Amino acid sequence: MNDESRRWEMGLKIDIPEFHGGLQTDEYLDWINTVDEVSEFKQVPEDKRVALVATRLRGRAGAWWQQVKKTRALQGKGKITCWDKMKKTHALCVFTIQLHTDALPTVTKSKTGQPIS
């Protein structure tokens, strides 16, 4: 890499955004695409992506990741070190939650406490 390219790249501040575990599928997919693009641009090695991404998980997403690590350890499974595996594991969780959320009936009660149809 020449000095001019290095100066250009160093002048850019591009970070992986935090992810808080929102329940909207679009939000998750946008975040995944951003992670992929930033990782590609910064040439993050595949074996470092999971650890890097894990530092950007907050709230529900951070709790989910801690639970995945704990569950895998209890099951005698190794750590997830592949970004594609982490994406698939998280996508399954996000999409399952979204399906359950979409399936919940919306019930409104009147002032007397009776459901309104």
SEPA-481853 format. One record per atom (N, C-alpha, C): atom name; residue in three letters; residue number from 1; x, y, z. Coordinates in steps of 0.001 Angstrom, whole numbers. Example, Ala and Ser with C-alpha at 12.3 -4.5 7.8 and 13.67 -1.06 7.14 Angstrom:
NODE atomo residuo num    east   north      up
NODE     N     Ala   1   13190   -5690    7800
NODE    CA     Ala   1   12300   -4500    7800
NODE     C     Ala   1   13200   -3300    7800
NODE     N     Ser   2   12850   -2250    7080
NODE    CA     Ser   2   13670   -1060    7140
NODE     C     Ser   2   12900      30    7870
***
This chain:
NODE atomo residuo num    east   north      up
NODE     N     Met   1     860   -1173       0
NODE    CA     Met   1       0       0       0
NODE     C     Met   1     900    1228       0
NODE     N     Asn   2     597    2182    -880
NODE    CA     Asn   2    1447    3370    -931
NODE     C     Asn   2    1015    4397     114
NODE     N     Asp   3    1883    5405     327
NODE    CA     Asp   3    1638    6401    1379
NODE     C     Asp   3     355    7192    1137
NODE     N     Glu   4      61    7494    -117
NODE    CA     Glu   4   -1137    8270    -434
NODE     C     Glu   4   -2406    7495     -69
NODE     N     Ser   5   -2446    6203    -385
NODE    CA     Ser   5   -3602    5370     -28
NODE     C     Ser   5   -3744    5264    1477
NODE     N     Arg   6   -2640    5102    2165
NODE    CA     Arg   6   -2667    4982    3617
NODE     C     Arg   6   -3201    6267    4257
NODE     N     Arg   7   -2749    7429    3777
NODE    CA     Arg   7   -3224    8712    4305
NODE     C     Arg   7   -4725    8857    4073
NODE     N     Trp   8   -5188    8472    2901
NODE    CA     Trp   8   -6611    8577    2575
NODE     C     Trp   8   -7436    7724    3522
NODE     N     Glu   9   -7038    6478    3729
NODE    CA     Glu   9   -7775    5574    4615
NODE     C     Glu   9   -7721    6031    6064
NODE     N     Met  10   -6600    6520    6509
NODE    CA     Met  10   -6465    6945    7903
NODE     C     Met  10   -7299    8183    8198
NODE     N     Gly  11   -7617    8964    7157
NODE    CA     Gly  11   -8418   10162    7330
NODE     C     Gly  11   -9903    9868    7477
NODE     N     Leu  12  -10317    8642    7245
NODE    CA     Leu  12  -11722    8265    7340
NODE     C     Leu  12  -12021    7622    8685
NODE     N     Lys  13  -13114    8030    9280
NODE    CA     Lys  13  -13552    7398   10531
NODE     C     Lys  13  -14780    6565   10193
NODE     N     Ile  14  -14578    5293   10054
NODE    CA     Ile  14  -15662    4378    9733
NODE     C     Ile  14  -15647    3285   10793
NODE     N     Asp  15  -16761    3174   11513
NODE    CA     Asp  15  -16863    2180   12569
NODE     C     Asp  15  -18087    1310   12365
NODE     N     Ile  16  -18039     146   12948
NODE    CA     Ile  16  -19211    -720   12978
NODE     C     Ile  16  -20168    -107   14002
NODE     N     Pro  17  -21416     140   13611
NODE    CA     Pro  17  -22352     739   14565
NODE     C     Pro  17  -22733    -245   15661
NODE     N     Glu  18  -23162     306   16782
NODE    CA     Glu  18  -23661    -540   17866
NODE     C     Glu  18  -24982   -1162   17422
NODE     N     Phe  19  -25262   -2331   17955
NODE    CA     Phe  19  -26549   -2980   17698
NODE     C     Phe  19  -27156   -3323   19044
NODE     N     His  20  -28386   -2859   19255
NODE    CA     His  20  -29055   -3028   20540
NODE     C     His  20  -30077   -4148   20541
NODE     N     Gly  21  -30212   -4840   19423
NODE    CA     Gly  21  -31120   -5982   19395
NODE     C     Gly  21  -32560   -5619   19139
NODE     N     Gly  22  -32787   -4607   18309
NODE    CA     Gly  22  -34159   -4248   17955
NODE     C     Gly  22  -34866   -5431   17304
NODE     N     Leu  23  -36167   -5442   17420
NODE    CA     Leu  23  -36945   -6571   16925
NODE     C     Leu  23  -37351   -6425   15467
NODE     N     Gln  24  -36975   -5358   14826
NODE    CA     Gln  24  -37346   -5164   13427
NODE     C     Gln  24  -36325   -5850   12517
NODE     N     Thr  25  -36831   -6694   11650
NODE    CA     Thr  25  -35968   -7444   10736
NODE     C     Thr  25  -35160   -6501    9857
NODE     N     Asp  26  -35780   -5429    9375
NODE    CA     Asp  26  -35082   -4470    8502
NODE     C     Asp  26  -33883   -3855    9216
NODE     N     Glu  27  -34084   -3510   10475
NODE    CA     Glu  27  -33014   -2915   11276
NODE     C     Glu  27  -31834   -3882   11390
NODE     N     Tyr  28  -32136   -5134   11651
NODE    CA     Tyr  28  -31089   -6152   11773
NODE     C     Tyr  28  -30342   -6340   10450
NODE     N     Leu  29  -31084   -6469    9361
NODE    CA     Leu  29  -30456   -6694    8054
NODE     C     Leu  29  -29599   -5502    7634
NODE     N     Asp  30  -30057   -4282    7920
NODE    CA     Asp  30  -29246   -3097    7620
NODE     C     Asp  30  -27947   -3117    8411
NODE     N     Trp  31  -28041   -3499    9687
NODE    CA     Trp  31  -26847   -3554   10527
NODE     C     Trp  31  -25868   -4605   10004
NODE     N     Ile  32  -26384   -5779    9651
NODE    CA     Ile  32  -25526   -6851    9115
NODE     C     Ile  32  -24816   -6386    7848
NODE     N     Asn  33  -25554   -5734    6957
NODE    CA     Asn  33  -24949   -5239    5718
NODE     C     Asn  33  -23855   -4219    6010
NODE     N     Thr  34  -24106   -3347    6981
NODE    CA     Thr  34  -23096   -2352    7354
NODE     C     Thr  34  -21851   -3032    7927
NODE     N     Val  35  -22049   -4012    8793
NODE    CA     Val  35  -20919   -4753    9363
NODE     C     Val  35  -20103   -5396    8242
NODE     N     Asp  36  -20787   -6024    7298
NODE    CA     Asp  36  -20085   -6667    6184
NODE     C     Asp  36  -19293   -5653    5361
NODE     N     Glu  37  -19908   -4517    5065
NODE    CA     Glu  37  -19234   -3494    4255
NODE     C     Glu  37  -18035   -2890    4974
NODE     N     Val  38  -18208   -2558    6248
NODE    CA     Val  38  -17107   -1969    7021
NODE     C     Val  38  -15967   -2980    7171
NODE     N     Ser  39  -16317   -4231    7453
NODE    CA     Ser  39  -15294   -5277    7603
NODE     C     Ser  39  -14512   -5473    6317
NODE     N     Glu  40  -15217   -5436    5205
NODE    CA     Glu  40  -14554   -5593    3907
NODE     C     Glu  40  -13647   -4394    3632
NODE     N     Phe  41  -14166   -3195    3857
NODE    CA     Phe  41  -13387   -1985    3602
NODE     C     Phe  41  -12128   -1946    4466
NODE     N     Lys  42  -12283   -2278    5743
NODE    CA     Lys  42  -11139   -2239    6667
NODE     C     Lys  42  -10284   -3504    6606
NODE     N     Gln  43  -10698   -4448    5771
NODE    CA     Gln  43   -9981   -5704    5594
NODE     C     Gln  43   -9755   -6420    6930
NODE     N     Val  44  -10848   -6516    7697
NODE    CA     Val  44  -10790   -7204    8990
NODE     C     Val  44  -10644   -8702    8722
NODE     N     Pro  45   -9630   -9339    9265
NODE    CA     Pro  45   -9460  -10780    9048
NODE     C     Pro  45  -10667  -11559    9577
NODE     N     Glu  46  -11030  -12609    8875
NODE    CA     Glu  46  -12198  -13424    9237
NODE     C     Glu  46  -12117  -13897   10684
NODE     N     Asp  47  -10937  -14281   11141
NODE    CA     Asp  47  -10812  -14806   12503
NODE     C     Asp  47  -10903  -13727   13584
NODE     N     Lys  48  -11009  -12457   13197
NODE    CA     Lys  48  -11134  -11353   14157
NODE     C     Lys  48  -12530  -10722   14140
NODE     N     Arg  49  -13350  -11055   13143
NODE    CA     Arg  49  -14645  -10385   12978
NODE     C     Arg  49  -15607  -10638   14129
NODE     N     Val  50  -15713  -11872   14599
NODE    CA     Val  50  -16658  -12179   15671
NODE     C     Val  50  -16308  -11373   16920
NODE     N     Ala  51  -15044  -11377   17284
NODE    CA     Ala  51  -14618  -10636   18479
NODE     C     Ala  51  -14867   -9137   18304
NODE     N     Leu  52  -14607   -8608   17133
NODE    CA     Leu  52  -14834   -7193   16868
NODE     C     Leu  52  -16327   -6866   16940
NODE     N     Val  53  -17143   -7644   16270
NODE    CA     Val  53  -18589   -7406   16256
NODE     C     Val  53  -19165   -7525   17663
NODE     N     Ala  54  -18688   -8477   18439
NODE    CA     Ala  54  -19194   -8675   19805
NODE     C     Ala  54  -19018   -7419   20652
NODE     N     Thr  55  -17996   -6619   20365
NODE    CA     Thr  55  -17783   -5387   21132
NODE     C     Thr  55  -18824   -4325   20801
NODE     N     Arg  56  -19587   -4518   19721
NODE    CA     Arg  56  -20582   -3531   19296
NODE     C     Arg  56  -22011   -3922   19681
NODE     N     Leu  57  -22169   -5069   20349
NODE    CA     Leu  57  -23489   -5531   20762
NODE     C     Leu  57  -23847   -4915   22110
NODE     N     Arg  58  -25027   -4351   22195
NODE    CA     Arg  58  -25504   -3702   23413
NODE     C     Arg  58  -26900   -4214   23737
NODE     N     Gly  59  -27357   -3957   24952
NODE    CA     Gly  59  -28731   -4281   25338
NODE     C     Gly  59  -29089   -5729   25080
NODE     N     Arg  60  -30234   -5927   24423
NODE    CA     Arg  60  -30698   -7283   24117
NODE     C     Arg  60  -29688   -8083   23317
NODE     N     Ala  61  -29053   -7431   22362
NODE    CA     Ala  61  -28085   -8129   21521
NODE     C     Ala  61  -26885   -8601   22344
NODE     N     Gly  62  -26414   -7757   23257
NODE    CA     Gly  62  -25304   -8144   24125
NODE     C     Gly  62  -25692   -9283   25057
NODE     N     Ala  63  -26913   -9213   25594
NODE    CA     Ala  63  -27402  -10285   26466
NODE     C     Ala  63  -27535  -11587   25691
NODE     N     Trp  64  -28029  -11494   24453
NODE    CA     Trp  64  -28153  -12681   23594
NODE     C     Trp  64  -26774  -13319   23395
NODE     N     Trp  65  -25775  -12522   23085
NODE    CA     Trp  65  -24440  -13053   22813
NODE     C     Trp  65  -23849  -13719   24054
NODE     N     Gln  66  -24029  -13106   25218
NODE    CA     Gln  66  -23534  -13708   26456
NODE     C     Gln  66  -24216  -15055   26700
NODE     N     Gln  67  -25516  -15121   26416
NODE    CA     Gln  67  -26258  -16373   26599
NODE     C     Gln  67  -25802  -17446   25617
NODE     N     Val  68  -25548  -17066   24380
NODE    CA     Val  68  -25048  -18020   23379
NODE     C     Val  68  -23710  -18600   23840
NODE     N     Lys  69  -22815  -17741   24303
NODE    CA     Lys  69  -21504  -18222   24757
NODE     C     Lys  69  -21643  -19168   25943
NODE     N     Lys  70  -22500  -18795   26895
NODE    CA     Lys  70  -22696  -19625   28083
NODE     C     Lys  70  -23319  -20973   27717
NODE     N     Thr  71  -24337  -20947   26872
NODE    CA     Thr  71  -25013  -22176   26457
NODE     C     Thr  71  -24059  -23105   25717
NODE     N     Arg  72  -23282  -22553   24808
NODE    CA     Arg  72  -22334  -23377   24052
NODE     C     Arg  72  -21296  -24009   24979
NODE     N     Ala  73  -20837  -23253   25960
NODE    CA     Ala  73  -19858  -23788   26912
NODE     C     Ala  73  -20470  -24928   27724
NODE     N     Leu  74  -21715  -24740   28174
NODE    CA     Leu  74  -22390  -25787   28944
NODE     C     Leu  74  -22630  -27049   28109
NODE     N     Gln  75  -22830  -26864   26809
NODE    CA     Gln  75  -23061  -27994   25911
NODE     C     Gln  75  -21753  -28618   25427
NODE     N     Gly  76  -20641  -28057   25840
NODE    CA     Gly  76  -19345  -28579   25429
NODE     C     Gly  76  -18966  -28205   24004
NODE     N     Lys  77  -19646  -27224   23450
NODE    CA     Lys  77  -19336  -26767   22085
NODE     C     Lys  77  -18273  -25683   22146
NODE     N     Gly  78  -17554  -25560   21057
NODE    CA     Gly  78  -16519  -24534   20977
NODE     C     Gly  78  -17108  -23153   20770
NODE     N     Lys  79  -16260  -22163   20888
NODE    CA     Lys  79  -16672  -20775   20669
NODE     C     Lys  79  -17022  -20564   19200
NODE     N     Ile  80  -17935  -19662   18962
NODE    CA     Ile  80  -18221  -19258   17579
NODE     C     Ile  80  -17125  -18293   17174
NODE     N     Thr  81  -16363  -18668   16181
NODE    CA     Thr  81  -15265  -17827   15717
NODE     C     Thr  81  -15444  -17398   14269
NODE     N     Cys  82  -16474  -17897   13626
NODE    CA     Cys  82  -16738  -17590   12226
NODE     C     Cys  82  -17889  -16579   12140
NODE     N     Trp  83  -17666  -15472   11465
NODE    CA     Trp  83  -18667  -14427   11337
NODE     C     Trp  83  -19953  -14952   10685
NODE     N     Asp  84  -19839  -15792    9670
NODE    CA     Asp  84  -21035  -16348    9027
NODE     C     Asp  84  -21863  -17176   10000
NODE     N     Lys  85  -21205  -17927   10869
NODE    CA     Lys  85  -21913  -18733   11872
NODE     C     Lys  85  -22614  -17813   12876
NODE     N     Met  86  -21948  -16750   13287
NODE    CA     Met  86  -22553  -15801   14223
NODE     C     Met  86  -23778  -15153   13583
NODE     N     Lys  87  -23660  -14769   12316
NODE    CA     Lys  87  -24796  -14150   11618
NODE     C     Lys  87  -25984  -15103   11547
NODE     N     Lys  88  -25711  -16347   11201
NODE    CA     Lys  88  -26795  -17333   11081
NODE     C     Lys  88  -27465  -17583   12430
NODE     N     Thr  89  -26666  -17684   13473
NODE    CA     Thr  89  -27205  -17917   14816
NODE     C     Thr  89  -28077  -16743   15253
NODE     N     His  90  -27596  -15540   15017
NODE    CA     His  90  -28349  -14356   15416
NODE     C     His  90  -29583  -14160   14541
NODE     N     Ala  91  -29454  -14418   13258
NODE    CA     Ala  91  -30599  -14272   12350
NODE     C     Ala  91  -31726  -15201   12765
NODE     N     Leu  92  -31391  -16417   13126
NODE    CA     Leu  92  -32412  -17371   13566
NODE     C     Leu  92  -33158  -16821   14772
NODE     N     Cys  93  -32438  -16250   15697
NODE    CA     Cys  93  -33038  -15668   16899
NODE     C     Cys  93  -33913  -14466   16530
NODE     N     Val  94  -33393  -13551   15725
NODE    CA     Val  94  -34137  -12342   15340
NODE     C     Val  94  -35400  -12700   14584
NODE     N     Phe  95  -35286  -13590   13602
NODE    CA     Phe  95  -36444  -13925   12783
NODE     C     Phe  95  -37479  -14723   13569
NODE     N     Thr  96  -37039  -15553   14505
NODE    CA     Thr  96  -37979  -16299   15350
NODE     C     Thr  96  -38760  -15334   16232
NODE     N     Ile  97  -38074  -14386   16834
NODE    CA     Ile  97  -38741  -13390   17670
NODE     C     Ile  97  -39722  -12576   16830
NODE     N     Gln  98  -39306  -12188   15621
NODE    CA     Gln  98  -40175  -11398   14748
NODE     C     Gln  98  -41435  -12178   14391
NODE     N     Leu  99  -41296  -13461   14101
NODE    CA     Leu  99  -42459  -14283   13771
NODE     C     Leu  99  -43418  -14369   14952
NODE     N     His 100  -42883  -14578   16139
NODE    CA     His 100  -43730  -14658   17336
NODE     C     His 100  -44406  -13321   17624
NODE     N     Thr 101  -43674  -12235   17439
NODE    CA     Thr 101  -44227  -10905   17675
NODE     C     Thr 101  -45351  -10612   16694
NODE     N     Asp 102  -45139  -10952   15420
NODE    CA     Asp 102  -46156  -10710   14404
NODE     C     Asp 102  -47405  -11549   14642
NODE     N     Ala 103  -47239  -12712   15250
NODE    CA     Ala 103  -48358  -13628   15454
NODE     C     Ala 103  -49192  -13284   16688
NODE     N     Leu 104  -48674  -12436   17561
NODE    CA     Leu 104  -49423  -12085   18763
NODE     C     Leu 104  -50685  -11309   18399
NODE     N     Pro 105  -51824  -11720   18940
NODE    CA     Pro 105  -53049  -10982   18639
NODE     C     Pro 105  -53062   -9645   19368
NODE     N     Thr 106  -53614   -8669   18717
NODE    CA     Thr 106  -53753   -7370   19341
NODE     C     Thr 106  -55140   -7314   19964
NODE     N     Val 107  -55183   -7225   21280
NODE    CA     Val 107  -56448   -7197   21999
NODE     C     Val 107  -56554   -5864   22731
NODE     N     Thr 108  -57635   -5184   22504
NODE    CA     Thr 108  -57882   -3920   23178
NODE     C     Thr 108  -59075   -4114   24091
NODE     N     Lys 109  -58985   -3557   25288
NODE    CA     Lys 109  -60087   -3694   26236
NODE     C     Lys 109  -60840   -2372   26357
NODE     N     Ser 110  -62132   -2507   26573
NODE    CA     Ser 110  -62955   -1325   26803
NODE     C     Ser 110  -62745    -862   28243
NODE     N     Lys 111  -63394     220   28614
NODE    CA     Lys 111  -63278     747   29976
NODE     C     Lys 111  -63789    -260   31008
NODE     N     Thr 112  -64678   -1159   30602
NODE    CA     Thr 112  -65224   -2152   31529
NODE     C     Thr 112  -64311   -3372   31638
NODE     N     Gly 113  -63230   -3399   30846
NODE    CA     Gly 113  -62304   -4528   30900
NODE     C     Gly 113  -62643   -5653   29944
NODE     N     Gln 114  -63673   -5470   29130
NODE    CA     Gln 114  -64066   -6511   28170
NODE     C     Gln 114  -63305   -6313   26873
NODE     N     Pro 115  -62829   -7404   26251
NODE    CA     Pro 115  -62136   -7275   24966
NODE     C     Pro 115  -63044   -6657   23903
NODE     N     Ile 116  -62461   -5816   23084
NODE    CA     Ile 116  -63188   -5227   21962
NODE     C     Ile 116  -62749   -5967   20711
NODE     N     Ser 117  -63673   -6432   19923
NODE    CA     Ser 117  -63351   -7173   18707
NODE     C     Ser 117  -63151   -6222   17560
***
